[in-house]
Amino acid sequence: MKELLKRKRLRLQDYDYSTPGAYFITVCTHQKQKTLSRIVGAIHESPETELTEYGKIVQYYIEQLSTRFSLSVDGYVIMPNHIHIILIISETEDARAIRESPLREQTRSKISKAIGYVKMNASKQIRQKFGVAHVWQRGYHDHIIRNASDYENIAKYVAENPLRWELDCFYSPEE
């Protein structure tokens, strides 16, 4: 039998993503479809994102994170085909990974649970309202923010992401 291809790990091995700190998260839409927002305004006019109905649903769940989990959303942007979120975990209480199902020998961190909450609930509502089968790509990308300089660069990147839309690696011309 051929050996099955193994997926590349997205998470830093042996790192507890419930540890207090700052995290930069990127979540992409299914097949990078531009369903969450539109970029309006010319580059020289400081373009902004205009949320679609999908994007408004996603925004609602992002804004619920700090009430559902002991973390805070320090910044986010909802782009046409992806979202960037800066999450801050400042508490040490309940900051360890917990077991989910006894059938799944896997732990889920606070970050994983928070992103899962956004993806699952937004998908459910979008599916109910619009009949869409797939909203997100599998998983998400993360970056552990290591220091103040790293944080400043990432916060600037998030804030300026609409300015770079045409240069963004996610961009593809309209069909």
N, C-alpha and C positions, 0 to 999 in steps of 0.2 A: 504494500500500500504506500501511496505517496504520503509524505509527511505534510500535514496541514500547515499552511502559513500561519505564523503567529503574528497577532497585531502588535504594533509598537506600543509600549506603555506610554500613556499620556501623563500619568502622575509620577512624581519623584518617589522612587522606591524607598520604603521605610520612613517616610515623612508623614507625620500626623497632621492632616489638614484641618484639625480642630484646634491647633496650637494658636494662641494669641499672636496676631500679626496682621499684615495687610496682604491681600491677594488680588491679582488682576486676572479676571476671567473673560474669556471670549466664547460665545455660543453662536454657531452658524445655523442658518435656516437649511431646510432640506434642499439638496441640490443647489444651494446658494441662490435660491429664488428670491427675488426682490419684493418681498411681501410685507415688510414691517414699516417702511417709511419711504419717503421720497426726499431727495435733496433739492431744496428750492433756493433760488437766488444765485446769481453769478459768482464766480470765485472772487472777483474784486469787490463784491457786495457782501461778503461774509455769509456764505450759504448756511442754511440751517436744515434740520430734519423736520419734515412734516409727517406726523404719524398717520399710518393707515388704520383701519379698524383693527387689524391684527396687532399693530404696534401699540395701540391704546390698551388692548387687553394685556399685552406683555408688560407695558409700563405699570399697570395696576398691580400685577403680581410682584414686580421688582420692588415697588414701593411698600408692599406688605412684608417684605423680608425682615425688616428690623422689629416688627411686632410679633412675628412668628418664631424668630430665632434670636439667640443672644449674639447678634452681630449688627453692624451698621453698614449701610450703603453709602460710601463716601463720594461716589460719582458714577455716572453711567451715561451711555449714549446708545440710542436705538437707531442703527443704520439700516439701509434697505434690506441687507441680507445677513446681518449679524448684529450682535449686541456686545458691548464692552461694559463690564461692571467692576468697580473697585469695592471690595468687601473688607471690612475691618472686624477682626475678632479681638475684643479687648478683655474679655473675662476669662478667668481660668476655671471658674465653676462650670461644671458640665462640659469642659473643653476636650474631653477624651472621646475617641470614636466609640460608638455603641454597636452592639449586635442588632441586626435587623431580624431576619427570619432564621430560625434554627436550621432550615433547609438550605440556606445560602451561607456558606462558610466565608463570608466577606463582611467587613465592617464598612460602615459609611460614615464619613467625616461630616462635620457641620457644614463645610463648603459643599460637599456632594449633595447633602440633604437639601440645602438652600437652593442650589441650581436645579435639582430634581423637582423641587416644589414649583419653581417658576415654569420649567418646561412642561411638567405634567399638567398643571392647572391651566396654563395658557393653551396648550394643545387641546385639552378637553373642551374648553369654552369655544375655541375657534372651530373645532370639529362640530360641536353642537350648532353653532350659528351659521357656519358656512359649508359644512359637509366636506372639509378638507381632511384627507387621510394622514398626510405627513406634514409636520410643521418644522421639525428640527433635524439636524444631522445627529448622529449618535455621539454621545459624550460632549465634552467641552475642553477647551484649552485653558491652562492656568499658568500663572507665573507668580512665584512667591516674591513679594516685594521685600528687598533685602535691607534698604537703608533710605534715608531722606532724599538723597539724590535720585535714586531709582524711582521712588514715589513721585517726585516732582516731574520727572520725564514721562512717566506713565499718565499722570493726571493731565499733563499738557497734551499728550497724544490723544487721550479720550476726548478732551475739550475741543481739540482741533481736528478730530476725525472727519467731520463733514467737509472741512476745507480741502482735504486730500482725497476725497472720494474718487475722482478720476484717476488718481495715481495709486489708489489702494489696490493691493493684490487681489481683493475680492471683486474688483470692478470688471465688468464685461459690457461692451456696447449693447444698447437696446436692440432687441431682435427685430 
